[in-house]
Amino acid sequence: MTIQIYNTLTRQKEVFKPLEENKVKMYVCGPTVYNYIHIGNARPAIVFDTVRNYFEFRGFEVNFVSNFTDVDDKLIKAANELGVNVPTVAQRFIDAYFEDVTELGCKRADVHPRVTESIEIIIEFIEALIEKGYAYESQGDVYYKTRSFKEYGKLSHQSIDDLRSGARIEVGDKKQDALDFVLWKAAKEGEIYWESPWGKGRPGWHIECSAMARKYLGDTIDIHAGGQDLAFPHHENEIAQSEAFTGQTFANYWMHNGYINIDNEKMSKSLGNYVLVHDIIKKHDPQLIRFFMLSVHYRHPINYSDELLNNTKNGLERLRTTYTNLKHRLESSSNLTNNNEEWLERISGYREDFTRAMDDDFNTANAISVLFELSKQANYYLQEKNTAVQVIKEFLNEFDKLFGVLGISTKDNQLLDEEIEKLIEKRIQARKDRNFALADEIRDALKAKNIILEDTPQGIRWKRG
């Protein structure tokens, strides 16, 4: 069987053919770290973590890169409101991002590059685009000449004459054309800046991913992924920049996850339905949130509500109960063997169905349906005095390594010793700062992970419960 991916560029499913045998170069656009991530940010984090897991399950070595936008108009505004500098805001919410997505069962990327650590390569990239005739300087800003890239619009499948002006910047006097988008922004009074050949300023939004993807993955990558809202203009602009710079295809496959609505309405601060992951993981099992996300095909829209999330809980509990029953049967029976040919053949069929679903553009919804059927049959089977229990349990173990929702993959769900120590240090500092709410929050988080804290004359000790 071969993996097929729906490619936004061609609008069809294509057999995945990596640039290098058994290797995947994958870039996923990360968040702008000016606040806690919302439920919409959580979806690509969960979806593409699962995609990476599945590639690894199928024997691929994945080089996974996901960036942080750590300087931006929103960060500058947040810094001014909080009375701190931009790097402080960025680090605060990068730390918060890792805490939230770790709770959701997501592994870290191999590299998490930041804009502020990539200024030199971004400037070099812009200089090359100017030299090649694709960009121009205007009063301290640098703009990309959109019409100079003849294939502009190929990702979003729009004619350049029908396109609106690029995101995150107003049309103004400095542009030669309304469609041109900013590569470098001249600094305003009091703003964070870096020195450049065009004066003090900072990168535009789109250029950062082109420069960082090229640095860590090369001129051409296998997969570029992100939310559907990024397809235009962000990813369209990335293609224009990167392919103008290298003269080569930027990414062979483009993957975009669907939108999330809140109670059937578009999520918006103005509507008061802006849902932060930081808040919902306090009310709901993070693994349930992950399961909810994966219960719908990644390209389809999801409607989120507390009611729908709770409705999903029954399905997850069915799978967890099946696993618990299998485990109990193995622990309570000493003479089980795996020689039930009928069941071994049936389980093999479920494996094939599961793999077929995932090979078909990572159809997690269909894959979960296979697990529900297995769960149903396994519960009937457990009433017999027969065998193959271990084989069924191993299948569920494999499933959880990919999906991370049953709570049985201890490597991914237990806190490491060094992580525990860091949280304890953070709690001690919070108490010194008289931030007792934060100290209690950390204590409760550790308790939820079965970490018991003990105050002794020599300081705080901990142990696993």
C-alpha positions in Angstrom: 0.0 0.0 0.0 1.1 3.6 -0.7 0.3 6.8 1.1 -1.8 9.3 -0.9 -2.0 13.0 0.0 -4.5 15.6 -1.1 -2.3 18.3 -2.6 -3.8 21.8 -2.4 -1.6 22.8 -5.3 -3.2 20.3 -7.7 -6.5 19.8 -5.9 -6.3 16.1 -6.1 -4.9 13.1 -4.2 -1.4 12.1 -5.3 0.8 9.1 -4.4 3.5 10.4 -2.0 6.9 10.2 -3.5 9.6 11.6 -1.2 12.6 13.5 -2.5 14.8 11.0 -0.7 13.8 7.4 -0.1 12.2 6.8 3.3 12.7 10.4 4.3 10.3 13.2 4.7 11.1 16.9 4.9 8.1 18.6 6.5 7.5 22.3 7.4 4.5 23.4 9.4 3.7 27.0 10.0 3.6 27.7 13.7 1.8 30.4 15.8 2.4 34.1 16.3 3.3 34.1 20.0 1.5 37.2 21.3 -1.1 35.3 23.4 -2.1 31.7 24.4 -3.0 29.6 21.4 -6.7 29.2 20.6 -8.5 26.0 19.6 -7.9 26.8 15.9 -4.1 26.8 16.5 -4.5 23.4 18.2 -5.9 21.7 15.2 -2.8 21.9 12.9 -0.6 21.1 15.9 -2.6 17.8 16.5 -3.2 17.0 12.9 0.3 17.3 11.6 1.8 15.7 14.8 -0.4 12.7 13.9 0.7 12.9 10.2 4.4 12.8 11.4 3.6 9.9 13.7 2.1 7.9 10.9 5.0 8.5 8.5 7.3 7.2 11.3 5.0 4.2 11.8 5.3 3.5 8.1 9.1 3.5 8.3 10.0 7.1 7.2 12.5 9.3 8.9 10.8 12.6 9.3 12.6 16.0 9.6 9.9 18.1 11.1 10.3 21.9 11.3 7.7 24.3 12.8 8.5 28.0 13.3 7.5 30.7 15.8 6.7 34.2 14.7 8.2 36.1 17.6 8.2 39.6 16.2 5.1 41.1 14.6 2.6 44.0 15.0 0.6 41.9 17.4 3.6 41.2 19.6 4.6 44.9 19.6 1.0 45.8 20.7 1.0 43.1 23.4 4.4 44.3 24.7 3.2 47.9 25.0 0.0 46.8 26.8 1.9 44.6 29.2 4.7 47.1 29.8 7.5 44.7 28.8 9.7 44.2 25.7 8.8 42.0 22.7 11.3 39.2 23.5 9.7 38.8 27.0 6.2 38.5 25.5 7.4 36.0 22.9 9.2 33.8 25.4 6.2 33.8 27.8 3.9 32.6 25.1 6.4 30.1 23.5 6.6 28.5 27.0 2.8 28.5 27.2 2.6 27.0 23.7 4.8 24.1 24.7 2.8 23.5 27.9 -0.5 23.5 26.0 0.5 21.3 23.0 2.4 18.9 25.3 -0.9 18.4 27.2 -2.5 17.7 23.9 0.0 14.9 23.2 2.1 16.7 20.6 5.8 16.1 20.3 8.1 19.0 19.7 9.4 19.6 16.2 13.0 18.7 15.4 13.6 22.4 15.0 11.5 25.4 16.2 13.2 28.3 14.4 12.3 31.9 15.5 12.2 35.0 13.3 14.4 37.0 15.8 17.1 34.3 15.5 16.9 34.3 11.7 17.3 38.0 10.8 20.7 37.5 9.0 19.3 34.8 6.6 16.1 36.8 6.0 18.1 39.9 5.0 20.3 37.8 2.7 17.1 36.3 1.1 15.6 39.8 0.5 18.9 41.1 -0.9 18.9 38.3 -3.5 15.3 39.0 -4.5 16.1 42.6 -5.1 19.2 41.6 -7.1 17.1 39.3 -9.2 14.5 42.0 -9.9 11.7 40.5 -7.8 11.7 43.2 -5.1 12.4 46.9 -4.5 13.1 49.3 -1.7 10.8 52.2 -1.0 11.4 54.7 1.8 12.9 52.1 4.1 10.4 49.3 3.3 11.1 46.5 0.8 8.3 45.0 -1.3 7.9 42.0 -3.5 6.8 42.7 -7.0 4.0 40.2 -7.2 3.3 40.5 -10.9 7.0 39.6 -11.6 6.3 36.0 -10.6 4.3 34.7 -13.5 2.8 31.7 -11.6 1.4 33.8 -8.8 -2.0 32.4 -7.7 -1.2 28.8 -8.6 -1.8 27.6 -5.0 -5.0 29.4 -4.4 -6.1 28.9 -8.0 -6.9 32.5 -8.6 -6.1 34.9 -11.4 -3.7 37.6 -10.3 -6.1 40.3 -11.6 -8.8 38.9 -9.3 -6.7 38.8 -6.2 -7.0 41.2 -3.3 -4.0 43.0 -1.8 -1.7 41.0 0.5 -2.5 40.5 4.2 -1.2 42.5 7.2 -0.4 45.7 5.4 -2.4 48.6 4.0 -2.2 49.7 0.4 -0.1 52.9 0.4 2.1 55.4 -1.5 5.2 53.3 -1.1 4.0 50.4 -3.3 4.4 50.3 -7.0 1.4 48.0 -7.3 -1.5 47.3 -4.9 -0.7 43.6 -5.0 2.9 44.0 -3.9 3.6 42.7 -0.4 6.1 43.7 2.2 9.4 41.9 2.8 11.0 44.4 5.2 9.2 47.0 7.3 10.9 50.2 8.4 10.7 50.6 12.1 8.4 53.2 13.6 9.5 55.3 16.6 9.9 53.1 19.7 9.5 49.8 17.9 11.9 46.9 18.1 14.3 46.9 15.1 17.4 45.4 13.4 19.9 47.2 11.2 19.7 46.4 7.5 20.8 47.7 4.1 17.5 49.6 4.0 17.7 51.1 7.5 16.3 50.1 10.8 13.4 47.7 10.6 12.1 44.1 10.8 10.9 41.3 8.5 7.5 41.1 7.0 5.4 38.1 7.8 5.7 36.0 4.7 9.5 36.1 4.2 10.3 34.4 7.4 9.0 30.9 6.5 10.7 31.0 3.1 14.1 31.8 4.7 13.7 29.3 7.6 12.4 26.4 5.5 15.3 26.8 3.1 17.8 26.9 5.9 16.6 23.8 7.7 15.2 21.7 4.9 16.8 22.9 1.6 15.6 24.5 -1.6 12.8 22.0 -2.2 10.8 20.2 0.6 8.4 17.3 0.5 5.5 18.8 2.5 4.5 22.3 3.6 1.5 22.4 5.9 -0.7 24.7 7.9 -4.3 25.9 8.5 -6.6 26.6 5.5 -6.5 30.3 6.3 -2.8 30.3 5.5 -3.2 29.1 1.9 -3.7 32.7 0.7 -1.9 35.0 0.9 0.8 33.5 3.2 1.6 30.3 1.4 1.0 31.8 -2.0 3.6 34.5 -1.1 6.0 31.9 0.2 5.9 30.1 -3.1 6.5 33.4 -5.0 9.5 34.3 -2.8 11.1 30.9 -2.6 10.7 29.9 -6.3 11.9 33.3 -7.4 15.0 32.9 -5.2 15.9 29.3 -6.1 14.4 28.7 -9.5 13.1 25.4 -8.1 9.8 24.0 -6.8 9.4 25.1 -3.2 7.2 22.2 -1.9 5.9 19.1 -3.7 2.8 18.7 -1.5 0.7 21.3 0.2 -1.5 20.2 3.1 -4.1 22.4 4.8 -6.5 21.5 7.6 -10.0 22.8 7.7 -11.5 25.6 9.8 -13.0 25.3 13.3 -16.3 27.0 14.1 -17.6 27.6 17.7 -21.2 26.7 18.2 -21.7 26.9 14.4 -20.2 30.4 14.2 -16.8 31.6 13.1 -14.5 32.0 16.0 -13.9 35.7 16.7 -13.0 37.9 19.6 -15.7 40.3 18.6 -18.3 37.6 18.9 -17.0 36.6 22.3 -16.4 33.0 21.3 -12.6 33.0 21.3 -11.6 29.7 22.9 -8.1 29.4 24.3 -6.5 25.9 24.7 -5.0 27.1 28.0 -8.6 27.4 29.3 -10.3 24.3 27.9 -7.6 21.9 29.0 -8.5 22.9 32.6 -12.1 21.8 32.0 -11.6 18.8 29.7 -9.3 15.8 29.3 -6.6 17.0 26.8 -6.6 13.5 25.2 -10.4 13.9 24.7 -9.7 17.2 22.8 -7.1 15.4 20.7 -9.6 12.6 20.0 -12.3 15.1 19.1 -10.0 16.7 16.5 -9.0 13.4 15.0 -12.5 12.1 14.8 -13.1 14.3 11.8 -11.0 14.2 8.6 -8.4 16.9 8.8 -9.5 18.7 5.6 -13.1 19.0 6.8 -14.4 21.8 9.0 -15.1 21.1 12.7 -17.8 22.6 14.8 -16.6 22.9 18.4 -18.8 23.1 21.5 -18.6 21.7 25.0 -21.7 19.6 24.2 -20.1 18.0 21.1 -16.9 17.4 23.0 -18.7 15.6 25.8 -20.6 13.5 23.2 -17.3 12.4 21.8 -16.2 11.2 25.3 -18.4 8.1 25.1 -16.5 6.8 22.1 -13.1 7.4 23.6 -14.2 5.7 26.9 -15.3 2.6 24.8 -11.8 2.2 23.4 -10.2 2.8 26.8 -12.5 0.3 28.5 -11.6 -2.3 25.8 -7.9 -1.8 26.5 -8.5 -2.0 30.3 -10.4 -5.3 29.8 -7.7 -6.7 27.6 -5.0 -5.8 30.1 -7.0 -7.3 33.0 -7.5 -10.5 31.1 -3.8 -10.8 30.4 -2.9 -10.1 34.0 -5.5 -12.5 35.4 -4.8 -15.4 33.1 -1.5 -17.2 33.0 -2.2 -19.7 30.2 -3.1 -17.5 27.3 -1.5 -18.1 23.9 -1.9 -16.5 20.5 -3.1 -19.5 18.5 -6.6 -18.6 17.6 -6.2 -18.6 13.8 -9.7 -17.2 13.1 -9.0 -14.2 15.4 -5.5 -13.7 14.3 -6.7 -13.5 10.7 -9.5 -11.1 11.7 -7.1 -8.8 13.5 -4.9 -8.8 10.5 -7.9 -7.6 8.5 -8.5 -4.8 11.0 -4.8 -3.8 10.7 -5.1 -3.6 6.9 -8.3 -1.6 7.1 -6.7 0.8 9.6 -3.6 1.3 7.4 -5.7 1.7 4.3 -7.7 4.5 6.0 -4.5 6.3 7.1 -2.9 5.8 3.7 -5.9 7.5 2.1 -4.9 11.1 2.9 -4.5 10.4 6.7 -8.2 9.6 7.2 -8.2 9.5 11.0 -12.0 9.4 11.1 -12.2 6.1 9.1 -9.2 4.7 11.1 -11.1 5.4 14.3 -14.1 3.6 12.9 -12.0 0.5 12.4 -10.9 0.7 16.0 -14.6 1.0 17.1 -15.4 -2.2 15.2 -12.3 -4.0 16.7 -13.4 -2.8 20.2 -16.9 -4.2 19.7 -15.6 -7.5 18.5 -12.9 -7.7 21.2 -15.5 -7.3 23.9 -17.4 -10.3 22.5 -14.2 -12.2 22.2 -13.2 -11.6 25.8 -16.3 -13.5 26.9 -14.9 -16.6 25.3 -12.1 -18.8 26.8 -9.9 -18.3 23.8 -6.8 -16.4 23.0 -5.2 -13.6 20.8 -5.7 -11.1 23.6 -2.1 -10.0 23.5 -2.3 -9.4 19.7 -5.4 -7.2 20.1 -3.8 -5.3 23.0 -0.6 -4.7 20.9 -2.8 -3.3 18.1 -4.3 -0.8 20.5 -0.9 0.1 21.7 0.2 0.9 18.1 -2.9 2.9 17.6 -2.2 5.0 20.7 1.4 5.7 19.7 -0.1 7.3 16.6 -3.1 9.0 18.0 -2.1 9.5 21.7 -5.6 9.4 23.1 -5.9 6.2 25.3 -3.3 7.2 27.9 -1.3 4.0 27.5 1.8 5.4 25.7 3.8 6.2 28.8 6.7 7.6 26.9 4.6 10.4 25.5 2.3 10.9 28.5 4.5 10.8 31.5 6.5 13.8 32.6 10.3 13.4 32.4 12.3 14.0 35.6 13.8 17.2 34.2 10.4 18.5 33.3 9.2 17.9 36.8 12.2 19.6 38.3 11.6 22.7 36.1 7.9 22.9 37.1 8.9 22.6 40.8 11.4 25.4 40.4 8.8 27.5 38.7 6.4 26.8 41.6 9.0 27.8 44.2 9.6 31.1 42.3 5.9 31.7 42.1 5.6 31.3 45.9 8.5 33.7 46.4 6.7 36.2 44.1 3.5 35.6 46.2 1.8 34.4 43.0 -0.1 31.7 44.8 -2.6 31.2 42.0 0.2 30.1 39.7 1.8 28.0 42.4 -1.5 26.2 43.0 -2.0 25.7 39.3 1.4 24.1 38.9 0.8 21.9 42.0 -2.5 20.7 40.6 -1.0 20.0 37.2 1.7 17.8 38.8 -1.0 16.1 40.9 -2.9 15.3 37.7 0.2 13.5 36.5 0.4 11.6 39.7 3.4 13.6 41.0 3.3 14.0 44.8 5.1 16.9 46.4 6.5 16.7 49.9 7.7 19.7 52.0 10.8 18.7 54.1 13.4 20.6 56.1 15.8 20.0 53.2 13.3 21.5 50.6 10.6 20.1 48.3 10.9 16.4 47.4 8.7 14.6 44.8 7.7 11.1 43.9 5.4 9.4 41.5 2.1 8.3 42.9 
